[in-house]
Amino acid sequence: MDRRLLTTLYAWLLVLPAMVLLVAFTHYPTVATFWASFFSTARGRRPANFLGLDHYRRMITDDPVFLQVVWNNFLYALVTIPLSIGIALLMALWVNERLAGRGFLRMAYFTPTVLPMVAAANIWLFFYTPGFGLLNQIIALFGGPEVNFLGSPETALWSVMAVSVWKEAGFFMIFYLAALQSIPPSLKEAAKLEGASDFHFVRRIVLPLLMPTTLFVLVNAVIGAFRVVDHIVAMTGGGPSNASSLLLFYIYETGFKFWDTSYAAALTVVLLAVLITVSVLQVTVLDKRIHYR
């Protein structure tokens, strides 16, 4: 057999196990979910019937909960993503400097990241508990009224956002810290010789060099903002009155609590479409602003 053909065959055999797993657990479920979104949910002996775009029409015209959770999710993303990335960048800039206790600070900032989200949610449940929770105890010291952070529609979603920012900022900090340590020290020395202040050095040199990292972090932050479900389950259950319900949690409830799997499939298709659209826009728009040299 031709040596070139043997090399090609050997290469495909090496890739085959990964391809099988990718097709079985990613591509096939995606296609199956898209296909199921056009049918009704089979129940007992009643088979699934073709409905076309009825599920998608129902989302817009007959499902006020869907519109609310979409708004909640976009608000969640608009608040948590800039805050998480901004705090992560500030923390990375700080712990990258030569200061006493730098190792302890890095560990303290990164510790929330290694906690399971359910464990982190239970910690914050103690902070938010009405009456004897830590935050209400602090408010009471200043004579303020008791606040039911997770039981009020006005504060439930914002309370969940605070937990996400607290947990995600340390994770993003690691990427920024690694990128900062790859910047040659000679650049800072040259900037000082030219009379540049620390602020101008960060703005004109550090931030442009961090743009590839920022793009990576931003894409991950957007994906993370639309796949939030665990601490919603642990902290609020989507309540009160769906005030803290997000899209993935609504999909979970629809598919596994109400067993309307076909409508959950249609909701999943919408979620995938949002993530793909946002990710493509991020890469195409931000890629023009990235300089790799």
C-alpha positions as CSV (number, residue, x, y, z in Angstrom):
1,M,0.0,0.0,0.0
2,D,1.1,3.5,-0.8
3,R,3.0,5.1,2.2
4,R,1.1,8.3,1.8
5,L,-2.2,6.5,2.0
6,L,-1.0,4.6,5.1
7,T,0.0,7.9,6.8
8,T,-3.5,9.4,6.1
9,L,-5.3,6.3,7.3
10,Y,-3.2,6.3,10.5
11,A,-4.0,9.9,11.1
12,W,-7.7,9.3,10.7
13,L,-7.6,6.3,13.1
14,L,-5.9,8.5,15.7
15,V,-8.6,11.2,15.3
16,L,-11.5,8.6,15.2
17,P,-12.1,8.2,19.0
18,A,-12.4,12.0,19.5
19,M,-14.6,12.3,16.4
20,V,-16.9,9.6,17.7
21,L,-17.3,11.3,21.1
22,L,-17.8,14.7,19.5
23,V,-20.5,13.4,17.1
24,A,-22.2,11.3,19.7
25,F,-22.3,13.9,22.5
26,T,-22.3,17.3,20.6
27,H,-23.3,17.2,17.0
28,Y,-26.0,14.5,17.2
29,P,-27.7,16.0,20.2
30,T,-27.7,19.4,18.6
31,V,-29.3,18.1,15.4
32,A,-31.8,16.0,17.4
33,T,-32.8,19.0,19.5
34,F,-33.3,21.2,16.5
35,W,-35.4,18.4,14.8
36,A,-37.5,17.8,18.0
37,S,-38.4,21.5,18.2
38,F,-40.7,21.1,15.3
39,F,-42.8,18.3,16.9
40,S,-45.1,18.0,19.9
41,T,-44.1,16.1,22.9
42,A,-45.0,12.4,22.8
43,R,-47.0,11.3,25.8
44,G,-47.9,7.7,26.5
45,R,-49.3,6.1,23.4
46,R,-49.8,9.5,21.7
47,P,-47.0,10.0,19.1
48,A,-45.3,13.3,18.4
49,N,-47.0,15.3,15.7
50,F,-45.3,17.8,13.4
51,L,-46.1,21.4,14.5
52,G,-43.7,23.4,12.3
53,L,-42.9,26.7,13.9
54,D,-45.7,26.6,16.4
55,H,-43.3,26.4,19.4
56,Y,-41.4,29.5,18.2
57,R,-44.6,31.4,17.6
58,R,-45.8,30.4,21.1
59,M,-42.7,31.9,22.7
60,I,-43.4,35.3,21.3
61,T,-47.2,35.5,21.5
62,D,-48.4,33.1,24.2
63,D,-45.5,32.8,26.7
64,P,-44.9,35.8,28.9
65,V,-42.5,33.8,31.1
66,F,-40.2,33.3,28.1
67,L,-40.1,37.1,27.4
68,Q,-39.4,37.7,31.1
69,V,-36.6,35.2,31.4
70,V,-35.0,36.5,28.2
71,W,-35.0,40.0,29.6
72,N,-33.7,38.7,32.9
73,N,-30.9,36.9,31.2
74,F,-29.8,39.9,29.0
75,L,-29.9,42.2,32.1
76,Y,-27.8,39.5,34.0
77,A,-25.3,39.5,31.2
78,L,-25.1,43.3,30.8
79,V,-24.4,43.7,34.5
80,T,-22.2,40.7,35.4
81,I,-19.9,40.5,32.4
82,P,-18.5,44.1,32.6
83,L,-18.2,43.9,36.4
84,S,-16.5,40.5,36.4
85,I,-14.0,41.4,33.7
86,G,-13.3,44.9,35.2
87,I,-12.8,43.6,38.7
88,A,-10.7,40.7,37.4
89,L,-8.4,43.1,35.5
90,L,-8.0,45.4,38.5
91,M,-7.2,42.4,40.7
92,A,-4.7,41.1,38.2
93,L,-3.0,44.5,37.9
94,W,-2.7,44.7,41.7
95,V,-1.4,41.3,42.5
96,N,1.0,41.5,39.5
97,E,2.9,44.2,41.4
98,R,5.7,43.6,43.9
99,L,3.8,43.9,47.2
100,A,3.8,42.1,50.6
101,G,1.5,39.1,50.8
102,R,1.1,38.9,47.1
103,G,0.8,35.1,47.2
104,F,-1.9,35.3,49.9
105,L,-3.9,37.8,47.9
106,R,-3.8,35.7,44.7
107,M,-5.0,32.7,46.7
108,A,-7.8,34.8,48.3
109,Y,-9.0,36.1,45.0
110,F,-8.9,32.7,43.3
111,T,-10.5,30.8,46.2
112,P,-14.2,31.5,45.2
113,T,-13.5,30.0,41.8
114,V,-12.6,26.5,43.2
115,L,-15.7,26.3,45.2
116,P,-18.6,24.4,43.6
117,M,-21.4,26.9,42.7
118,V,-23.9,25.1,45.0
119,A,-21.4,25.5,47.9
120,A,-20.9,29.2,47.1
121,A,-24.7,29.7,46.8
122,N,-25.2,28.2,50.3
123,I,-22.5,30.5,51.7
124,W,-24.4,33.5,50.3
125,L,-27.7,32.1,51.5
126,F,-26.4,32.7,55.0
127,F,-25.5,36.3,54.0
128,Y,-28.9,37.0,52.5
129,T,-31.1,35.3,55.2
130,P,-33.7,37.7,56.5
131,G,-33.4,38.6,60.2
132,F,-30.1,37.0,61.2
133,G,-28.2,37.0,57.9
134,L,-24.9,38.8,57.8
135,L,-26.1,41.6,55.5
136,N,-29.2,42.2,57.5
137,Q,-27.1,42.3,60.7
138,I,-25.0,45.0,59.1
139,I,-28.0,47.0,58.0
140,A,-29.5,46.7,61.5
141,L,-26.3,48.3,63.0
142,F,-27.1,51.4,61.0
143,G,-30.8,51.4,61.9
144,G,-32.0,50.2,58.5
145,P,-35.0,48.0,57.8
146,E,-34.8,44.2,57.3
147,V,-34.4,43.3,53.6
148,N,-35.5,40.0,52.1
149,F,-32.9,39.9,49.4
150,L,-33.9,36.7,47.7
151,G,-37.6,36.9,48.4
152,S,-38.3,40.3,46.8
153,P,-38.8,40.7,43.1
154,E,-36.8,43.9,43.2
155,T,-33.7,42.4,44.7
156,A,-33.6,38.7,43.9
157,L,-31.9,38.9,40.5
158,W,-29.4,41.5,41.7
159,S,-28.5,39.3,44.6
160,V,-27.8,36.4,42.3
161,M,-25.7,38.7,40.1
162,A,-23.5,39.6,43.1
163,V,-22.8,35.9,43.7
164,S,-21.8,35.4,40.1
165,V,-19.5,38.4,40.0
166,W,-17.9,37.3,43.3
167,K,-17.2,33.8,41.9
168,E,-16.3,34.6,38.3
169,A,-13.9,37.6,38.8
170,G,-11.2,35.4,40.4
171,F,-11.4,32.9,37.5
172,F,-10.9,35.6,34.9
173,M,-8.1,37.2,37.0
174,I,-5.9,34.1,36.4
175,F,-6.0,34.7,32.6
176,Y,-5.2,38.3,33.0
177,L,-2.4,37.6,35.4
178,A,-0.8,35.1,33.0
179,A,-1.1,37.6,30.2
180,L,0.5,40.4,32.3
181,Q,3.4,38.2,33.3
182,S,4.1,37.6,29.6
183,I,4.6,41.4,28.9
184,P,8.3,42.1,28.8
185,P,9.5,44.3,31.8
186,S,11.5,46.4,29.3
187,L,8.3,48.0,28.0
188,K,7.6,49.5,31.4
189,E,11.2,50.7,31.8
190,A,11.1,52.3,28.3
191,A,7.8,54.0,29.2
192,K,9.2,55.4,32.4
193,L,12.2,56.7,30.5
194,E,9.9,58.5,28.2
195,G,8.1,60.1,31.2
196,A,4.9,58.1,30.9
197,S,2.8,57.7,34.1
198,D,1.5,54.4,35.3
199,F,-2.0,55.3,34.1
200,H,-0.8,56.0,30.6
201,F,1.4,52.9,30.6
202,V,-1.6,50.7,31.4
203,R,-3.9,52.5,29.0
204,R,-1.5,52.8,26.0
205,I,0.6,49.6,26.3
206,V,-0.9,47.1,28.7
207,L,-4.5,47.2,27.7
208,P,-3.8,46.8,23.9
209,L,-1.5,43.9,24.7
210,L,-4.2,42.3,26.8
211,M,-6.8,42.4,24.0
212,P,-6.4,38.8,22.9
213,T,-6.9,37.8,26.5
214,T,-9.9,40.1,26.8
215,L,-11.5,38.5,23.8
216,F,-11.0,35.1,25.2
217,V,-12.4,36.1,28.6
218,L,-15.3,38.0,27.0
219,V,-16.4,35.0,24.9
220,N,-16.3,32.7,28.0
221,A,-18.1,35.3,30.1
222,V,-21.0,35.6,27.6
223,I,-21.3,31.8,27.4
224,G,-21.2,31.6,31.2
225,A,-23.9,34.2,31.6
226,F,-26.3,32.3,29.5
227,R,-25.7,28.9,31.1
228,V,-26.5,29.8,34.7
229,V,-28.7,27.3,36.4
230,D,-27.1,25.7,39.5
231,H,-27.1,28.7,41.9
232,I,-30.6,29.7,40.7
233,V,-31.8,26.2,41.8
234,A,-29.9,26.5,45.1
235,M,-30.8,30.1,46.0
236,T,-34.2,31.2,44.5
237,G,-35.7,28.5,42.4
238,G,-36.4,31.2,39.8
239,G,-38.6,33.1,42.1
240,P,-40.3,35.1,43.3
241,S,-42.7,35.2,40.3
242,N,-39.9,34.3,37.9
243,A,-38.0,37.5,38.9
244,S,-34.7,35.6,39.0
245,S,-35.4,32.9,36.4
246,L,-32.9,32.8,33.6
247,L,-33.2,31.1,30.2
248,L,-31.3,27.9,30.9
249,F,-33.2,27.5,34.2
250,Y,-36.5,27.9,32.3
251,I,-35.4,25.3,29.8
252,Y,-34.6,22.9,32.7
253,E,-38.0,23.5,34.3
254,T,-39.8,23.1,31.0
255,G,-38.0,19.9,30.1
256,F,-37.6,18.1,33.5
257,K,-40.3,19.6,35.7
258,F,-43.2,20.0,33.3
259,W,-41.9,17.3,30.8
260,D,-42.6,19.4,27.8
261,T,-39.4,18.2,26.1
262,S,-40.3,19.5,22.6
263,Y,-40.9,23.1,23.8
264,A,-37.7,22.8,25.8
265,A,-35.9,21.8,22.6
266,A,-37.2,24.9,20.9
267,L,-36.0,27.0,23.8
268,T,-32.6,25.4,23.6
269,V,-32.4,26.2,19.9
270,V,-33.1,29.9,20.7
271,L,-30.4,29.8,23.4
272,L,-27.9,28.3,20.9
273,A,-28.8,30.9,18.3
274,V,-28.2,33.7,20.8
275,L,-24.8,32.3,21.9
276,I,-23.6,31.7,18.3
277,T,-24.7,35.2,17.2
278,V,-23.1,37.0,20.1
279,S,-19.9,34.9,19.8
280,V,-19.6,35.6,16.1
281,L,-20.2,39.3,16.6
282,Q,-17.6,39.4,19.4
283,V,-14.9,37.7,17.3
284,T,-15.6,39.7,14.1
285,V,-15.8,43.1,15.8
286,L,-13.1,42.7,18.4
287,D,-10.7,40.9,16.2
288,K,-10.1,44.1,14.2
289,R,-9.0,45.8,17.4
290,I,-6.5,43.1,18.5
291,H,-2.8,43.5,17.8
292,Y,-0.7,40.4,18.2
293,R,2.7,42.1,17.7
